[in-house]
């Protein structure tokens, strides 16, 4: 299959899956007594209807871009990593730990860089642990990374409710807040924080790294056929650890953004599902970092519409999770169709195979 056919097939399957997900969600809305078209209109209005509402979508899309890379990058190695939520939580904890220590001792920009590095290292080491278990002990990376999510969430609850708790946080336990001077600000004239730029730049760098460098070529080779990669002398173990660390560092950076730009401290709001949403974005984008930017806007818009569905249609706020789940299932199903649709298959050059050449001194056989 030529490259343009593969790309066109990926685009058609992704958008077809989303349209089918919309149709199924409409049936769900009709089953609970709501007009599907009115619900769609409310979702559009709250996500993309105006510049003010679109800013809410952009705020939610920023962490989704970064957490999607936590699944998309290891997928090039043939690994299915779903520990995005845990890496985000660990990144937030690393950020607040370093941020409270340095306080205002450093210039704001330098302090933000240090906090970002702390979050990236914490998230990177967390996912690299799952990659190491896979490579050295043959532990299934999907199960190990999923279980690490619960370990990270338990660690968050323990630290926020115990050693790191701010005594003034009564109803909602949280850590001491970051100094206002080192918080990530908003882009001029908007309510959108600079974390959106971090997400776009990270996706662009990830695309170049995977598609335009020898390191990315080696990773894709190992993901295509690990035995052939070992025979060719590629360091599969080193590639696994590096890619998993980079993947986790992106989710850790998302945790840093949530702490330093949105929450101002570490609390249970770190565990709001951006990591799980990133898994959906990665699969819907076919693990393409650039396509993940567009898919993050779509999923971010869905998340931003939860409130209006509750107010205007008397639907639970968790309805958006039903929407996400339906789309995710359809996207996973569409993967089974990849390469099997006749329209996208390469047409053979020969309608009938050529006749074999005749031997010397022998008349060619003419088939009737």
Secondary structure, DSSP 8 states (H G I E B T S, - for coil): --HHHHHHHHHHHHHHHHHHHHHHHHHHHHHTT--HHHHHHHHHHHHHSSHHHHHHHHHHHHHHHHHHHHHHHHHTTT-----HHHHHHHHHHHHHHHHHHHTTSS-HHHHHHHHHHHHHHHHHHHHHHHHHHHHHH---HHHHHHHHHHHHHHHHHHHHHTTTB-TT--SS-BB----GGGS--B-TTSS-BTHHHHHHHHHHHHHHHHHSSHHHHHHHHHHH-HHHHHHTT--HHHHHHHHHHHHHHHHHHHHHHIIIIIISS-BGGG-SSHHHHHHHHHHHTTT-HHHHHHHHHHHHHHHHTHHHHHHHH---TTHHHHHHHHHHHHHHHHHTTTTT-GGGS---S-SS-------TTS------
